[in-house]
């Protein structure tokens, strides 16, 4: 279980949990998220240099409950909330944006897999809900054709984050030779595909977002669904299985940016407080440093409020086109604020910030990489918001 109490130090979590009557299970989950954060912090350099999660971190993410977070309860999962995932993912990202990126996506891909037919879900979770699932579903990069009660899947998919430690992979392909084609997703055991070591990146280096190749892999019909299915929800499902991708996709990708920005503030403040200028003045006393601290901390605080509001909307608000567009708007704006804040901090670190393993530089690289994701394109979010807000008010954009 991922809990909203996962933010902050372990002693603070225990105090808050006791004061609010939170269950022992919730406290344990919070402590396990903190354990994962400590493991990620300790292995941060190893993940950067190895360009993938370490086995210890992958196991810690599983122990913290990220893969099971959106798994249906009938399989022992949590069918959890977006607010809890935001809190726990943010806490983890303060230690490592790469670990949080994979953790959040392991959760998100469990949510997608819940749209498989019942037999397909059973293939994944009959023995345990703690199944790590990687994915490459947008855009569809493979091709598939039906052969009796199986699909034959072939293709090459880039950017499958966390695939080195995954048990299953969701891969998308176009099906059909004539229009309209189907954008179909297939659940494939990790052992049935080849993973090519292709991930060389500016930021999020530890995510192992490598390339997956499948050659004539046979997938049973009960291990596939269409992307169109995601818009219809599950009549018998929990709230998290009845929210369309347009309402939550950008939120899930935004989580690591918030945690990395909070971590950048901490790292920058510690480094600046320890630094003295040539005249003996402490660097954090200078007007430039004070302005950077004030502006960047305000931007990160604003981003946090926007993302928390988007998570609450995803958890509780009526599902409408306007609510989905508001979430896209707010999450993209939040990531822009985080990117601007960390960029300012990085530019005021001085020559020391250029060192390869400088923590603020790493945060800057990670947030820059998150902000480059297509799901966080503000222009696209602005267009969707304009359309939805005008439709809600009865106006016509044409």
C-alpha positions in Angstrom: 0.0 0.0 0.0 1.2 3.5 -0.8 0.1 6.1 1.7 -0.1 9.8 1.7 2.0 9.6 4.9 5.0 8.5 2.9 6.2 12.1 2.6 8.7 13.2 5.1 11.0 11.6 7.6 10.2 8.3 9.2 9.8 9.7 12.7 7.4 12.4 11.4 5.4 9.7 9.6 5.0 7.7 12.8 3.9 10.7 14.8 1.4 11.7 12.1 0.1 8.1 11.8 -0.4 7.7 15.5 -2.1 11.1 15.8 -4.5 10.4 13.0 -5.3 6.8 13.9 -3.7 5.4 10.7 -3.5 1.6 10.7 -0.3 -0.3 11.4 -0.4 -1.5 7.7 -0.3 2.2 6.6 2.6 2.9 8.9 4.5 -0.1 7.6 3.9 1.0 4.0 5.2 4.5 4.8 8.3 3.0 6.3 8.9 0.8 3.3 8.6 3.8 1.0 11.3 5.5 3.1 13.4 2.3 3.0 13.1 2.4 -0.8 14.1 6.0 -0.8 17.2 5.2 1.3 18.1 2.4 -1.0 17.7 4.7 -4.1 19.8 7.4 -2.5 22.6 4.9 -1.6 22.5 3.4 -5.2 22.0 6.7 -7.0 25.5 6.8 -8.6 25.4 3.1 -9.4 22.1 3.6 -11.3 23.5 6.6 -13.1 26.6 4.8 -14.2 24.8 1.5 -14.9 21.9 3.3 -16.7 19.3 1.1 -14.9 17.9 0.3 -11.5 20.0 -1.8 -9.2 18.5 -5.1 -8.1 18.3 -3.8 -4.6 16.3 -0.7 -5.6 13.9 -2.8 -7.9 13.2 -5.1 -4.9 12.7 -2.1 -2.6 10.1 -0.6 -5.0 8.2 -3.8 -5.0 8.4 -4.1 -1.2 7.1 -0.5 -0.9 4.0 -1.5 -2.9 4.4 0.4 -6.1 3.7 -2.4 -8.6 0.5 -3.5 -6.7 -0.8 0.0 -6.1 -3.5 -0.1 -8.9 -3.9 -3.9 -9.1 -7.5 -5.0 -8.5 -8.2 -6.0 -4.9 -9.4 -9.5 -5.9 -5.8 -10.3 -6.8 -4.5 -8.8 -3.5 -3.7 -5.4 -5.0 -4.7 -2.0 -3.5 -6.8 -0.4 -6.3 -5.3 2.7 -4.7 -5.6 6.4 -5.1 -3.7 8.9 -7.2 -3.1 11.1 -4.2 -1.3 8.3 -2.3 0.8 7.6 -5.4 1.7 11.2 -5.8 2.8 11.5 -2.1 4.9 8.3 -2.1 6.3 8.9 -5.6 7.3 12.4 -4.6 9.0 11.1 -1.4 11.0 8.6 -3.5 11.9 11.2 -6.1 13.6 13.3 -3.5 16.1 10.5 -3.3 16.1 9.5 -7.0 14.0 10.7 -9.9 15.0 7.6 -11.8 13.7 5.3 -9.1 10.5 7.3 -8.8 10.0 7.3 -12.6 10.1 3.5 -12.7 8.1 3.1 -9.5 5.3 5.4 -10.7 5.3 3.6 -14.1 5.2 0.2 -12.5 2.0 1.4 -10.7 0.6 3.0 -13.9 1.2 -0.1 -15.9 -0.6 -2.3 -13.4 -3.6 0.1 -13.9 -3.4 -0.5 -17.6 -3.1 -4.3 -17.2 -6.4 -4.2 -15.2 -8.1 -3.7 -18.6 -7.1 -7.2 -19.8 -9.8 -9.8 -19.8 -10.2 -11.7 -16.6 -8.1 -14.7 -17.8 -5.3 -12.3 -18.8 -5.3 -10.6 -15.4 -5.1 -14.0 -13.8 -2.0 -14.9 -15.9 -0.3 -11.9 -14.4 -1.5 -11.8 -10.8 -2.8 -15.3 -9.8 0.3 -15.9 -7.7 1.0 -12.4 -6.5 0.0 -8.7 -7.1 3.7 -7.8 -6.7 4.4 -8.0 -10.5 6.6 -5.4 -12.1 5.2 -4.4 -15.5 7.1 -2.3 -18.1 5.4 -0.9 -21.2 5.8 0.8 -24.5 2.2 1.6 -25.6 2.3 5.1 -27.2 2.9 5.2 -30.1 2.2 1.7 -31.3 5.5 0.4 -32.7 4.8 -3.1 -33.7 2.5 -5.1 -35.9 0.2 -8.0 -35.1 -2.1 -10.4 -36.9 -4.7 -12.8 -35.6 -4.1 -16.5 -35.9 -6.9 -18.5 -34.4 -6.9 -17.9 -30.6 -3.5 -16.1 -30.7 -2.0 -12.9 -32.0 1.4 -13.1 -33.7 3.3 -10.0 -32.5 6.5 -8.6 -34.1 8.2 -5.2 -33.6 10.8 -3.1 -31.9 9.7 -0.7 -29.1 11.8 2.1 -27.6 11.8 3.6 -24.1 10.5 0.7 -22.1 11.4 2.2 -18.7 12.3 -0.3 -15.9 12.2 -3.3 -18.4 15.5 -4.8 -17.1 13.7 -5.7 -13.8 10.2 -6.3 -15.2 8.2 -9.6 -15.1 5.9 -8.6 -17.9 5.8 -6.0 -20.7 2.9 -4.3 -22.3 3.6 -3.6 -26.0 1.3 -1.8 -28.5 0.9 -2.5 -32.2 -1.4 -1.6 -35.0 -3.7 -4.4 -36.1 -5.6 -4.8 -39.3 -4.6 -4.1 -42.9 -7.3 -1.5 -43.6 -8.7 1.6 -41.9 -9.8 1.9 -39.2 -6.8 0.2 -37.6 -6.8 -0.8 -34.0 -4.3 0.4 -31.5 -4.0 -2.8 -29.5 -1.9 -3.6 -26.3 -0.4 -7.0 -25.7 0.8 -8.4 -22.4 4.0 -10.4 -23.0 6.3 -12.2 -20.5 9.6 -10.5 -20.1 11.4 -13.7 -21.1 9.6 -13.7 -24.5 11.3 -10.6 -25.7 14.8 -9.3 -26.2 16.0 -6.2 -24.4 18.6 -4.1 -26.2 20.8 -1.8 -24.2 20.1 1.4 -25.9 19.4 3.9 -23.1 21.9 6.8 -23.3 20.3 10.0 -22.0 20.9 13.4 -20.5 18.6 12.8 -17.5 16.7 9.9 -15.8 19.8 7.9 -16.6 18.9 5.2 -14.1 15.6 4.2 -15.6 16.9 1.7 -18.0 14.5 2.8 -20.6 15.8 0.4 -23.1 14.5 -1.0 -26.4 12.4 -4.2 -26.6 12.3 -6.5 -29.6 9.7 -9.2 -30.3 9.9 -11.6 -33.2 6.8 -13.6 -33.9 5.7 -13.9 -30.3 2.3 -15.6 -29.9 0.0 -13.8 -27.5 -3.3 -15.5 -26.4 -6.4 -13.4 -27.2 -7.1 -13.1 -23.5 -3.9 -11.1 -23.0 -4.8 -8.1 -25.1 -7.0 -5.1 -25.1 -7.4 -2.0 -27.2 -6.5 1.6 -26.2 -10.1 2.5 -27.0 -11.1 0.2 -24.1 -9.4 2.5 -21.7 -12.0 5.2 -22.3 -14.8 3.0 -21.2 -13.7 2.1 -17.7 -14.6 -1.1 -15.8 -18.2 -1.2 -14.6 -17.2 -3.4 -11.7 -13.9 -1.6 -11.1 -12.6 0.7 -8.4 -12.4 4.5 -9.0 -8.8 4.1 -10.3 -10.0 1.8 -13.1 -12.8 4.2 -14.2 -10.7 7.3 -14.9 -9.7 7.9 -18.5 -6.1 8.2 -19.5 -6.6 11.8 -20.4 -7.3 12.6 -16.8 -4.3 10.9 -15.2 -1.5 10.2 -17.7 0.3 13.5 -17.4 -0.1 13.5 -13.6 1.7 10.1 -13.4 4.6 11.4 -15.5 4.8 14.6 -13.4 5.4 12.9 -10.1 9.2 12.5 -10.4 9.6 16.2 -11.4 8.1 17.4 -8.1 10.2 15.2 -5.9 13.4 16.1 -7.9 12.6 19.8 -7.6 12.1 19.4 -3.8 15.4 17.5 -3.6 17.1 20.2 -5.7 16.0 22.9 -3.2 17.5 20.9 -0.3 20.8 20.2 -2.1 21.1 23.7 -3.3 20.5 25.2 0.1 23.0 22.9 1.8 25.7 23.7 -0.8 25.0 27.4 -0.8 25.0 27.6 3.0 28.4 26.0 3.1 30.0 28.2 0.5 31.8 31.5 1.2 32.6 34.2 -1.3 36.1 35.8 -1.7 35.1 38.5 0.8 34.1 36.0 3.4 30.4 36.5 2.9 28.3 33.3 3.0 26.9 32.7 -0.5 23.3 32.2 0.8 23.4 35.8 2.1 23.8 37.3 -1.3 20.8 39.0 -3.0 21.1 36.7 -6.0 21.0 33.6 -3.8 18.1 34.9 -1.8 16.1 35.7 -4.9 16.8 32.3 -6.3 15.7 30.6 -3.1 12.6 32.6 -2.8 11.5 32.3 -6.4 12.3 28.7 -6.8 10.8 27.6 -3.5 7.6 29.5 -4.4 7.4 27.8 -7.8 7.9 24.4 -6.4 5.3 25.0 -3.7 2.8 26.2 -6.4 3.6 23.1 -8.4 2.9 20.9 -5.4 -0.5 22.5 -4.9 -1.4 22.0 -8.6 -0.4 18.4 -8.6 -2.2 17.7 -5.3 -5.3 19.3 -6.7 -5.0 17.2 -9.9 -4.7 14.0 -7.8 -7.8 14.9 -5.8 -9.7 15.6 -9.0 -8.6 12.2 -10.4 -9.7 10.5 -7.1 -13.0 12.2 -6.5 -14.3 14.7 -9.2 -16.9 13.8 -11.8 -15.2 12.5 -14.9 -15.8 15.1 -17.6 -13.9 16.4 -20.5 -13.3 19.7 -18.6 -11.9 17.9 -15.5 -9.6 15.9 -17.7 -8.4 19.1 -19.5 -7.9 20.9 -16.1 -5.7 18.0 -15.0 -3.7 18.2 -18.2 -3.3 21.9 -17.8 -2.4 21.8 -14.1 0.1 19.0 -14.4 1.9 20.4 -17.4 2.0 23.8 -15.7 3.4 22.2 -12.5 6.2 20.5 -14.4 7.0 23.8 -16.1 7.3 25.5 -12.7 9.5 22.7 -11.4 11.8 23.0 -14.5 12.0 26.8 -14.2 12.8 26.5 -10.5 15.5 23.9 -10.8 17.0 25.7 -13.9 17.4 28.8 -11.8 19.1 26.9 -8.9 21.4 25.2 -11.3 22.5 28.5 -12.8 23.4 29.9 -9.4 25.5 26.9 -8.3 28.7 28.3 -9.8 31.5 26.3 -11.3 31.1 23.5 -8.8 27.7 22.7 -10.4 29.4 21.6 -13.6 31.0 18.6 -11.9 29.6 15.4 -13.2 28.2 14.1 -9.9 27.0 17.5 -8.5 23.6 16.7 -7.0 21.9 19.9 -8.2 23.1 19.2 -11.7 21.7 15.7 -11.6 18.3 17.1 -10.4 18.5 19.6 -13.3 19.1 16.9 -15.8 16.3 14.7 -14.4 13.7 17.4 -14.3 14.7 18.6 -17.8 14.2 15.0 -19.0 10.8 14.7 -17.4 9.7 18.0 -18.8 10.6 16.8 -22.3 8.1 14.0 -22.3 5.3 14.3 -24.8 2.6 13.8 -22.1 3.7 17.1 -20.5 3.6 19.2 -23.6 1.9 22.4 -22.4 0.8 23.5 -25.9 -1.2 20.3 -26.3 -2.7 20.8 -22.8 -3.6 24.3 -23.6 -5.4 23.3 -26.8 -7.3 20.6 -24.9 -8.3 23.0 -22.2 -9.5 25.6 -24.6 -11.7 23.1 -26.4 -13.1 21.6 -23.2 -13.7 24.9 -21.5 -15.5 26.4 -24.5 -17.6 23.2 -24.9 -18.6 23.4 -21.2 -19.7 27.0 -21.6 -21.5 26.4 -24.9 -19.1 28.4 -27.0 -17.7 27.4 -30.4 -13.9 27.7 -31.1 -14.4 27.6 -34.8 
